[in-house]
């Protein structure tokens, strides 16, 4: 969630409070605006947390689907091997039948002595036992694969249920957030002007970034490639679970940008933090990932000068903002 937005909205609420206190000292209006602002902040935080949970659930869902495909492939292979072995055994039986005598009789008639006969009988028994054991093993492998597929099917249904539940919860929160934002929008003319000034300040910060106010980015290296890819997405909308090319969520932006540099990572802020070498915030380099929230639910990409490029939240676009948020928890460096 974007700290810039919270600060801007906080400034709006403060402006409204001062204006009401000056023009009409009725504490109820100011208190109402403060409560609405607090509710907006809380709902936005809950939505960001649900976004991260959904991304984690999606990773689990994909893992279960992959395991189901593997189990089905194992079952199909066991069935194919079993069928092949059956054909071999049938061919052997047919050959012995065409010879005109059971295998033991053939062994007896072709043996030079009793010791030779015993050896042939032992070999016949071993081959028969081997075939029987192998067919049994294939049957067991097939049954195990089918049982695993059935268990995974139940896990798949559960994973889908969790994803659907998270989606419903998020839709409810987004609806409530829209209502609160609409209420907050019903402010005085002065407060609206303050909001416009805050929005212009944010836009000016982004323009300054693009005009080269940031320290010069490295011209080569994986981090430079990832930063250029991320900066190229500025202005594109935040969309839940988006990973480009037209829209992004926070971890979708970092994932797609680092993919340009040849580094793959999961579509989850918490999983990205767990996947790479952690670095001190004081040692940040362009391209490093910075993480926010406890539990982690937001990620941005450091671009230098204490700034990051990130996809903040619903209703906003990919933008550059300071990393100096109170909920900054750490940083990681992909590609090392």
C-alpha positions in Angstrom: 0.0 0.0 0.0 1.4 3.4 -0.9 2.6 5.6 2.0 2.4 8.6 -0.3 -1.3 8.0 -0.6 -1.7 7.7 3.2 0.2 10.8 3.8 -1.7 12.7 1.2 -5.0 11.6 2.6 -3.9 12.4 6.1 -3.0 15.9 4.9 -6.5 16.2 3.4 -8.1 15.1 6.7 -6.0 17.6 8.6 -6.8 20.4 6.3 -10.5 19.6 6.6 -10.2 19.6 10.4 -8.6 23.0 10.5 -11.1 24.5 8.1 -14.1 23.2 10.1 -12.6 24.3 13.4 -12.1 27.8 12.0 -15.4 28.3 10.2 -17.8 26.2 12.3 -16.4 24.8 15.5 -18.5 21.7 15.5 -16.2 18.8 16.6 -18.4 16.1 15.2 -17.5 16.8 11.5 -13.8 16.7 12.1 -14.1 13.5 14.2 -16.1 11.9 11.4 -13.5 12.7 8.8 -10.8 11.3 11.1 -12.7 8.1 11.6 -13.4 7.7 7.9 -9.7 8.2 7.2 -8.7 5.6 9.8 -11.2 3.2 8.3 -9.8 3.7 4.8 -6.3 3.0 6.1 -7.4 -0.1 7.8 -9.4 -1.5 4.8 -6.5 -0.7 2.5 -4.1 -2.7 4.8 -6.5 -5.6 4.9 -6.8 -5.6 1.1 -3.0 -5.6 0.7 -2.8 -8.6 3.1 -5.5 -10.5 1.2 -3.6 -9.8 -2.1 -0.5 -11.5 -0.6 -2.6 -14.4 0.7 -4.2 -14.9 -2.7 -0.8 -14.9 -4.4 0.4 -17.6 -1.9 -2.8 -19.6 -2.5 -2.3 -19.4 -6.3 1.3 -20.8 -5.9 -0.1 -23.7 -3.8 -2.8 -24.3 -6.3 -0.4 -24.5 -9.2 1.8 -26.9 -7.2 -1.1 -29.2 -6.5 -2.1 -29.2 -10.2 1.5 -30.0 -11.2 1.6 -33.0 -8.7 -1.7 -34.3 -10.1 -0.3 -34.2 -13.6 2.8 -36.1 -12.4 0.7 -38.8 -10.6 -1.5 -39.3 -13.7 1.7 -39.7 -15.8 3.1 -42.3 -13.4 -0.1 -44.2 -13.5 -0.2 -44.2 -17.2 3.4 -45.4 -17.4 2.8 -48.2 -14.9 -0.3 -49.3 -17.0 1.7 -49.2 -20.2 4.6 -51.2 -18.7 2.1 -53.7 -17.3 0.5 -54.1 -20.7 3.9 -54.6 -22.4 5.0 -57.2 -19.9 1.7 -59.1 -20.3 2.3 -59.2 -24.1 5.8 -60.6 -23.5 4.5 -63.3 -21.1 1.8 -64.2 -23.6 4.3 -64.5 -26.4 6.5 -66.8 -24.3 3.5 -69.0 -23.4 2.5 -69.2 -27.1 6.0 -70.2 -28.1 6.1 -73.0 -25.5 2.6 -74.1 -26.6 3.8 -74.2 -30.3 6.8 -76.3 -29.2 4.2 -79.0 -28.3 5.1 -79.6 -24.7 5.1 -77.8 -21.3 8.3 -76.0 -20.5 9.2 -78.6 -17.8 8.9 -81.4 -20.3 11.0 -79.6 -22.8 13.6 -79.0 -20.2 13.6 -82.7 -19.2 13.9 -83.9 -22.8 16.7 -81.5 -23.7 18.7 -82.1 -20.6 22.0 -84.1 -20.7 21.6 -85.2 -17.1 19.8 -84.6 -13.9 22.0 -81.7 -12.9 21.4 -80.0 -16.2 17.6 -80.6 -15.8 17.7 -79.0 -12.3 19.5 -75.9 -13.6 16.9 -75.5 -16.4 14.0 -75.9 -13.9 15.6 -73.3 -11.6 16.0 -70.9 -14.5 12.4 -71.4 -15.6 11.2 -70.8 -12.0 13.3 -67.6 -11.7 12.0 -66.2 -14.9 8.4 -66.9 -13.9 8.9 -65.4 -10.4 10.6 -62.4 -11.9 7.7 -61.8 -14.3 5.2 -62.3 -11.6 7.0 -59.9 -9.2 7.4 -57.3 -11.8 3.8 -57.4 -12.8 2.8 -57.1 -9.1 5.1 -54.1 -8.6 3.6 -52.4 -11.6 0.1 -53.0 -10.3 1.1 -51.6 -6.9 2.7 -48.5 -8.6 -0.5 -47.9 -10.6 -2.7 -48.1 -7.5 -0.4 -45.8 -5.5 -0.4 -43.3 -8.3 -4.2 -43.4 -8.5 -4.5 -43.0 -4.7 -2.1 -40.1 -4.8 -4.2 -38.5 -7.6 -7.4 -38.9 -5.6 -5.7 -37.3 -2.5 -4.4 -34.5 -4.6 -7.8 -34.0 -6.1 -9.2 -33.3 -2.6 -6.3 -31.0 -2.0 -7.0 -29.2 -5.3 -10.7 -28.7 -4.3 -9.6 -27.3 -0.9 -7.0 -25.0 -2.6 -9.6 -23.7 -5.0 -12.0 -23.1 -2.2 -9.5 -21.1 -0.3 -8.7 -19.0 -3.4 -12.4 -18.4 -4.0 -12.9 -17.4 -0.4 -10.1 -14.9 -0.5 -11.5 -13.4 -3.7 -14.9 -13.0 -2.0 -13.4 -11.4 1.1 -11.4 -9.0 -1.1 -14.5 -8.0 -3.1 -16.3 -7.2 0.1 -13.4 -5.1 1.4 -13.1 -3.3 -1.9 -16.8 -2.5 -1.9 -16.5 -1.1 1.7 -13.3 0.9 0.8 -15.1 2.5 -2.2 -18.0 3.5 0.1 -15.5 5.0 2.6 -13.6 6.8 -0.1 -16.8 8.3 -1.5 -17.7 9.5 2.0 -14.3 11.0 2.5 -14.6 12.7 -0.9 -17.6 14.7 0.4 -15.3 17.3 2.0 -15.1 21.1 1.9 -13.8 23.0 -1.2 -10.6 23.8 0.7 -10.0 20.2 1.4 -10.5 19.2 -2.2 -8.0 21.9 -3.2 -5.6 20.4 -0.7 -6.2 17.0 -2.3 -5.5 18.4 -5.7 -2.2 20.0 -4.4 -1.2 16.7 -2.9 -1.9 14.8 -6.2 0.1 17.4 -8.1 3.0 16.9 -5.7 3.0 13.2 -6.3 2.9 13.7 -10.0 5.8 16.2 -9.7 7.8 13.7 -7.8 7.3 11.1 -10.5 8.2 13.6 -13.2 11.3 14.6 -11.3 12.3 11.0 -11.1 11.8 10.5 -14.8 13.7 13.8 -15.6 16.8 12.3 -13.9 16.6 13.6 -10.3 17.6 10.1 -9.1 21.2 9.1 -9.0 22.4 7.8 -12.3 21.4 4.1 -12.7 24.1 1.6 -13.6 24.4 1.1 -17.3 24.9 -2.6 -17.1 24.2 -5.6 -14.9 21.1 -7.5 -13.9 19.9 -4.9 -11.5 20.0 -2.2 -14.1 18.0 -4.4 -16.5 15.4 -5.0 -13.9 15.1 -1.3 -12.9 14.7 -0.2 -16.5 12.0 -2.8 -17.1 10.2 -1.7 -13.9 10.5 2.1 -14.7 9.0 1.4 -18.1 5.8 0.4 -16.4 5.2 3.7 -14.6 1.6 4.9 -15.1 0.1 1.4 -15.6 -2.7 0.6 -13.2 -2.5 -1.6 -10.2 -4.7 -4.7 -10.7 -5.0 -7.5 -8.2 -2.8 -10.5 -9.2 -1.6 -8.6 -12.3 1.8 -9.5 -13.8 1.7 -7.4 -17.0 2.0 -6.3 -19.6 -0.9 -3.9 -19.1 -1.3 -4.0 -15.3 0.5 -5.1 -12.2 0.2 -5.8 -8.5 3.3 -5.3 -6.3 4.9 -8.7 -6.6 3.8 -9.0 -10.2 5.8 -5.9 -11.1 9.0 -7.1 -9.5 8.6 -10.6 -10.9 8.0 -9.5 -14.5 10.8 -6.9 -14.3 13.4 -9.3 -12.9 12.3 -11.9 -15.5 13.6 -9.5 -18.2 17.0 -9.9 -16.5 16.7 -13.7 -16.6 15.8 -14.2 -12.9 12.7 -16.1 -12.1 10.8 -15.6 -8.8 7.3 -16.5 -7.4 4.4 -14.1 -7.7 4.3 -13.4 -3.9 6.0 -10.7 -1.9 6.6 -13.0 1.1 8.0 -15.8 -1.2 10.3 -13.3 -3.0 11.7 -12.2 0.4 12.3 -15.9 1.3 13.9 -16.7 -2.1 16.9 -14.4 -2.2 19.9 -13.2 -0.3 19.0 -10.6 2.3 20.8 -7.3 2.4 21.0 -4.4 4.8 18.8 -1.4 3.9 21.9 0.8 4.3 23.6 -1.3 1.5 20.8 -1.1 -1.1 21.6 -1.1 -4.8 19.3 -0.4 -7.7 17.3 -3.5 -8.5 17.2 -4.7 -4.9 13.7 -5.6 -3.5 12.3 -3.8 -0.5 9.6 -5.4 1.6 6.9 -4.1 3.9 4.4 -5.3 6.4 4.2 -7.9 9.1 3.4 -10.4 7.7 5.0 -9.2 4.5 2.4 -8.1 2.0 4.1 -5.4 -0.2 7.3 -5.2 -2.2 8.9 -2.5 -4.3 12.2 -2.2 -6.3 14.9 0.1 -5.1 16.0 2.6 -7.8 18.4 4.8 -5.8 18.3 8.0 -3.8 16.0 6.4 -1.1 13.3 5.8 -3.8 11.6 2.7 -5.1 9.3 2.0 -8.0 6.2 0.0 -7.0 2.6 -0.9 -7.7 0.9 0.6 -4.6 -2.8 -0.5 -4.4 -6.1 -0.6 -6.1 -7.0 2.7 -7.7 -3.4 3.8 -8.2 -0.7 3.3 -10.8 2.9 2.1 -10.9 4.9 5.0 -9.5 8.1 6.1 -7.8 7.9 6.7 -4.0 10.2 7.0 -1.0 11.1 3.7 0.7 10.9 5.4 4.1 7.7 3.7 5.3 7.2 2.8 8.9 6.5 -0.8 7.9 9.7 -1.5 6.0 11.0 -4.9 7.2 13.9 -5.7 5.0 15.5 -6.1 1.6 16.7 -8.9 -0.7 19.0 -9.0 -3.8 17.9 -11.3 -6.7 20.5 -12.7 -9.1 23.3 -13.3 -6.5 
